[in-house]
């Protein structure tokens, strides 16, 4: 791409680039696919097209990227993405309004042909914001290869001043496949690291025996910033032999979820701490890693094993961690032995017990596992809780789960729904269908599932009644909101909704005459229960 790379890149913001998050950071279920650029802790900064091109996709969503713009640049072959936007320019806004009213939908994700909305390099296409699942005002900016749908590191086009080395925080050792121990126990153990001299870290001597996996917690930092960032690369040597290497310059979105095979998923679920595993699972779809064998360490001699880990950032700053694993022969404790039905990554795995059925497709798990299923009646929920293995084991692909309904008495079968208990103890809706006294649906996680009932309509609360802006909040305490619509004098109107479920209507004098009008709000939950709210409002001057 010599020609493509020679094309000049406009900065997307007028302010100097400072990051709140870097490319490739390790997030729940995904790598961070772009740069989070700071916007001086405020919304409304001009966002500019970095090259000539056209708007190829627009997304308006309550969560995720919120208001998001995708620009395709045919000359260079790249696509750039601008997310969490506060607003679009007038031309794009006019197209959005026309699309919303034509399709009667406030939220959408649509691709556009190359002849609809053209942009010039440097043109203001939007204003920065805080929409979607954003923790504060910033611009999320991505660069993608338009032919391969592959994410690329934008820092190769926007190098950032950085003289700060990465910092090691902790190491962890995990016994593998019931054939290893750490400190005479077959459980994960972690140890703090400390810096002896600039860029040189050490850790305590760790006693181990058998097959173990090394895990590392480390972060990068940048000049003048209080944030911490992800690493660009990580290398591990044992007795001066390279056993593992990782570097992220790009990745395919199809394999994004495979991050769960790189981090210690169990530690993430239990402690929210991110350890990078410097060993490979049995099934690894990503090509970001290289290892000697599978990268695990075979501690089979009673001697010192000298470990060296090298962490690097994009600017080439490096830190080195050195420590010793002391081989000490130990007996394997009995609790390391596993029981249950064996599931393996390279085959279709199937479990059935009475009316409970589970199908896990090939390539859905990363390692062999001994499947565990337990059914327990919960008197508070008044239903059976189905523990479908452990929530600390990740799934790469969805499985199919069928659960029986304890008492199939509802005439309206749509009011049954499948629910999953998340790591915070809250039950969330899972898309499923009624099938002969059971609920059947795709699941993306192992853990606790129940069949619940939702016969309660959503809630609508009016928050403000301005002449130029109306605001209300919608919610549903059970299955969750599926859709919302607003009508003024029975005419559908476009609204916006934020991550706190606040819906706003901004008066449009080209569609509604000033004066007194009837507002009707309709909200439907995932089980089909409907709420309607009507009131009189005064709009316009």
N, C-alpha and C positions, 0 to 999 in steps of 0.2 A: 504494500500500500504506500509506496514511496510518494506518488502524486497526492494521495489523500492526506498523508501526514504533512505535506508541505503547505497545505491550505491554512491560512491564518485563523486563529481562534479568538473570537471576541469573548471577553469575560461576561458571564451571565448577570453579574451584579456590578453596580458602579462603585461599590465600596471595596476596599482591599479584601482579598479572600482570607478568611479565618474560619477554621473548622470546629464544629461541635462533634462531628463524627467522621471517621475516615472510611475509605473503601475496604470492603472485605471484613469488617468487624463481625464478630461472632454474635448472632442474635438468635432468639428462640425460633427454631425451624428454618432459618435462612441466614445467608451471608448478607451483610449490608451492601447493597448494589450500587451505591453512589457516594457522593460527598455531601455532608450536611454543612451548608455554608451559613455562617452567622449573618444576621441582618440587624445588628445593633439593638437586639432585644425588642424589635418593633416590627409591625406589619406595614405593607404599603411601599416597599422599595421597588423601583423599576427592575423588571426581569427582562433581559434582552436575548434575542436569538443569537446563538454563537456563530452561526453560518447561514448563508442563503438556504432556503428549502421550502417546505410546506408542512402544514399541520396534518399529521397522519393519524392522530388519535386524540380524543378528548375524553376524560373521565371526570365525572362529578359524583363523589361518593361521601357517605357519612363517615366512614372509617378509612383505614389504609392511607392512601396517598391524598385523600380529600379531593380538592380541585387540582387536576393534573393535566399537563399538556405534553404531547409527544410531537417532536419535530423531526422529519426525515430530511437529510441533506444528501441529495443524489450525487453531487460532485465528489464528495469525500467518502460516501458509503456508510456514514454513521447516522444513528438516531440519537437525539438528545432528549432527556426527560426532565421536566420541571414540576415538582410536586409540593403539596401543602399550600397552594396559591390562595391568596385572598380574593383576587379578581382577575379577569382576562381583559385584554384591550377591547375597544368598542366594536371592532369588526368581528372578533371571535365571540364576544358577548351576544351580538345580534344573531349570529348563526346558532348559538346555543339556545337562545330564546325561541327561535323559530323551530328548532328541533324539539324542544320540550313541549311546546304547545301543539305541534303537529302530532306528537306521539303520546301526549298527556302523561309525561313522566318527568319528575324533577331530578331523579338520579339516573345516570346512564353511563355507559362505557361503549364508545362507538368509534370505528375506524373510518377515515375519510380518504377519498381518492386525491391524487396529486394536483387536481385542477381547481379545488374549492377554495382553500385558504393558503395563499402564498405568503412567505415572510422573507424579509431581507436581513442580512447580517446587521446586528446592532439595533434592529427594530424592537421597541418595547412591546412584548407580547402578553405581559401579565404584570401583576403586582405580587410581591412576596407575602406570605401569610402564615397561618397556623391551623389550617383546616385538616380534617381527617384525624388519624392517630398520631398527632404531633404533640410533643411535650413542651413546646415553646416556639416562638416565631423563628423560622429559618427557611432556607431554600434547600430542598433535597434535589440534587442534580446528578444525572446519570449520563453515561455514554454507552451506546450499544452498537454492536456490529449489525447492520441492517440485514445482511444476508444470512447470518448464522443465529440470529436472536441470542447473541451472547453478550453478557455484561463485561465491560472493560473498565479498567482503573482510570478515572478522569485525571488523576494527578500526573499522568504522562503528558497531558496537554496544559495543565496548570500547576507547574512545580511550585511548591510552597517552602518558604524559608524555614529550615528546621535544623537545629544543632543539638537537640536533646536526645539522649540515648533511651532505648527501651529499658524498662525496669522489671526484674523478676520479683514475683510476690510469694509464690509457694510452689512446692513440688508435691506430687502424689505418686504412690505406688499401689497398683491394683493387682492382686493375684489373678491369674488367667486360667480358665478351664479346669478349675479344681486341682490344679497341679502346682500351685505356688503358694508361698506364705510370706508375709511381711511382719517381721517381729514375732514369729511363731503363731501368727493368726492369718486366716484367709479372708481378711476384710481390707477394704481400702483405707489407707492411712496417708495423711498429709503432713507436711513439714514446712515451716516458714523458712524463707531465705533472707540473707542480709548482704549488704554491699560492703566489701572490704576496702576497695579503692574504686575510683571512678570507672564504671562500666564492668567491674569485676565482682561477681556475686558468689557466695558459697552457701551450702546447706549442711545440716547435720549428717553424720554417718548413719546410713540406714541399713539395718540387718534384714536379709531376705534369703529365700531359697526356692529353687524351682523356676517356673515360668511366671514372670511378672511384667506388667506394663507400666512404663513411665508416663506421667502426666505433668504438665507444666501450666502454671498460671503466670502470665506476663502481659504487660501493656506498654504501649508507646505513649510518648508525650511530645509536645511541640513548643516552640519558642513563644513565651508570653501568654500561654493558654493554660487554664486550670483543668481542662478536660483530659481524659485519657482515651487512647485510641487502640485500634487493633494493630497487630504486627503485619509486616509485609512478608517475612519469612522466618522459619525456625529450622534449625539443624541440630541433630543430636549425634554425638560420637561416644562410643564406649571403647575404652582402651585404644583410643586414636582411630577407631574404625567407624566410618559413617553408618549409622543404623537407621536413620530417619531424616527426611527432609520435606519441607512444606514451603510453597511460595504461591501467593495469589496475585495474578495479573488479570484474570478473567475467569468466568465460569458460565456454564449453560443453565438457564433457568429451569430446565427440565430436571436437573440434578440438585437444585438448590437445597432441598430438604435433607440431602445427605450430609449437611453440616452436623446432624445428630449422630453421625458415625465418627465425627472428628472430636467433638466435645464429649466430656463425660456426662452423658445425659442424666444419669442417676444423681450426680452431684448437683446438676442444674435444677432438677426437680426438687431435691431435698433442701438445698442451701442457697440456690440462685448464684452460686459461684461457678465461673467458667474455667474449666481445666481443659487444655488441649491434649488429646491423646497422641503420643508419639509412637503409636503402633496401629496396625491396620485391622479392621474387622474382617470376617470371612468374606463378606460381600461389600465391596466399596465401589460405587458407581463414579466417583469423582477421580479426575486425573491430576489433582493438585499435589499428590503425595508420591514419594518414592521411599522404599524401605529395603533393608537387607532382610529377606524373608518377609515376615509380617511385622517386623519392627519390635517384637517382644524380646525381652532379655532372658536368656537361659542362665540362671545363676546355679551352676552345677559344681563349682569348686569352692573350697573353703579358702578364699583369698579376697583381696580388695579389687573391685571393679571400678575403674575410674571413668566417671561420666562427665561429659562436657556438652553444654547446650548453648547455642549461639542464636540470639534474637536480633533481627534487623528491621529497620523501618524503610520507608520509600526513599528517604534521602541518603541511605547508606550508613546511618548511625548504628552501631552495634554494641551489644552487651553480652558478656559471657558468664555462664554459671558453671561452676565446677564443684563436684562433690563425690563421695565414695559410697558405693553399695558394698557392704561386707557380706560375703557369702558365708552362711552359717547353716550347716545341715540341720534340718528339722523334720519331724514327722508331720504328715498331713492330718490336720484335725478332722474328726468325723463330720463336723457340720459343713464341711466343704462338699460333701457328696449330695447330689441333686436327685430328685425323683419327679415323675410326671411324664406326660407324653412329649416326646422329642419333636420339636419343630426345627427345620433347617431352611436356610435361605434359598437353596437351589431347587426347591420343589413346592408344589401346592400342598398346604397344610390344612387339615380339616379336623374339627372337633365337634362331637355331638353328645349331648346328655339330655335325654328326654326331649323336650321341645326347644332346648337351647342348642343353637347351631352357630358355628364360627368357621369362616373360610378365610385363610390368609394366603394370598397369591405368592407365586414365586417372585423373589426379589423384594419382598416386603419387609423382611427382617435382615439385620446385618450380621447376626451371629446365631449359632445354634442356641436354642433355649428349651427348657423343660416347662411345658405349658401348665399353668395353674388356673383352675376355675373353682370358685366357692360361691354358693348362694346362701344369703342370710336375710331373714325377715327383719325389717326395720319398723318398729311400732310407731315411731314418730312420722315416718313417711307413709305408713300403712301399705307397704308394698315390699316386694323382694328386691334386695340389692344384689346384683350379679357382678362379682369381682372377676373380670376377664383379664387374667394375668396381672402384671404389676405396671403401674403408671410410670415406673422408672425405666421401662424398656421402650425405645422408640419404634415407630413404624415408618417405613419409607414410602410404602404404598398403602392405600386404604384396604381394609378387610370388610367382609360382609358378616353382619351379626343379626341373628334372629333370637328374640326373647319372647316368652309367653306372657300374656296379660293375666295377672292374678285372678281378676274377676271381670270378665268381659260382659259388662252390663249396659254400657252406653249404646243408645240407638245411633247416635252420630259418631261413627268410628274415627272421624277426623279429629276428634277431641282427645284421642290418645296421642302421646308423643314419646319418643325415646330421648332420654336425658343422660348426660355424662357429668361426672363430678370432677371439676378441675382441681388444680393443685392448691387453690385457695378455699376449697370446700364448698363451692357454689355449683349448682346444677345448671347445665347449659343444654340448649336444644340441639338435637341431632336429627337431620333429615331422614325420615323413615316412613314406611307405608304399612298399613294394616293388611295382614295376610292370615285369614282363618284363625283368629284368636291370638295372633302374635304380631309383634312389630318387627319389621325387617328393614335395615338400612346400612349404609356404608359408615364405617368408623375409621378415624384417622389416628386413634390412640388406644392403647391398652388402658385398663383401669376399671372403675366402678360405673355400672350402667343400671338404670331403672326404667320401667315404663310408667309414665306419669299421665295425669289427666288435667286438661285445661278447659274449663267451662266458663272462665271469667273473662269478660271483655277488657280491652286495653283502657288505659286512663288518659284523659285529655285535660290539661290545666292551662287556662288562659293566663299569660304572663303580662302582656302589655297591649294597649289599644291605641297606638299613635295614629295620626292621620296619614303618615307615610310609611309606617312600619307596624305590622302586627306580629306578635310572638306568642307561641304556646309551647308547652312541653308535652311529649307523648311518652308512654311507657307501658310495659306489660311485665308483670312480676313472675310470669311462668314461662310460656313458650317463646315469648319475645315478639316484637313488632315485625310484621311481614311487609306492610305497605301503608302509606298515608297519602291522602289527597285532600285538597282544599278547593272549595267552590265559592265564588262570589256571585250572588244572584243566579245560582245554578250553572255558572260558567267556570270551568276548570281553570285554576291559576297555578303558575310555577312557584315553588317555594324552595328554600334551602334548609338543611338540617345539619347541626353540628354534632360532635362526638358525645355531647351531654344530652342529646335528644331534644334540643331546643329547635323548633321549627319557626322560620321567619318568612313572612310575605312582605315584599317591598312594593309599594304602590306604583303601578304602571299606568300613567295617564293616557297612553296610546291604546289601552285596552279597556280601562274602567273609567267612567266619568266621575268627577268629584261629586260627593254627596253621601247620603245614607244608603247603606247596602246590607244585604243579608249574607253573613259568613257561615258556611257549613264545612265542618271538618269531619273526615271519616278516617278511621284507623282500623286496620285488620291485623290480628295476630297470626302466628304460624299455624294455629289450629282452626282458623276461620272465624273466630269470634270477632264481632264488629262493634265499634263504638262510634257514635255520632254526636257532635256538639254543634249547636246553632246559636248565633247571637247577632245583634245588630251592631254595625260599625260605621263610623264616619270617616271617609277617605277623601284625600285631596284638599286643595285650598278652599 
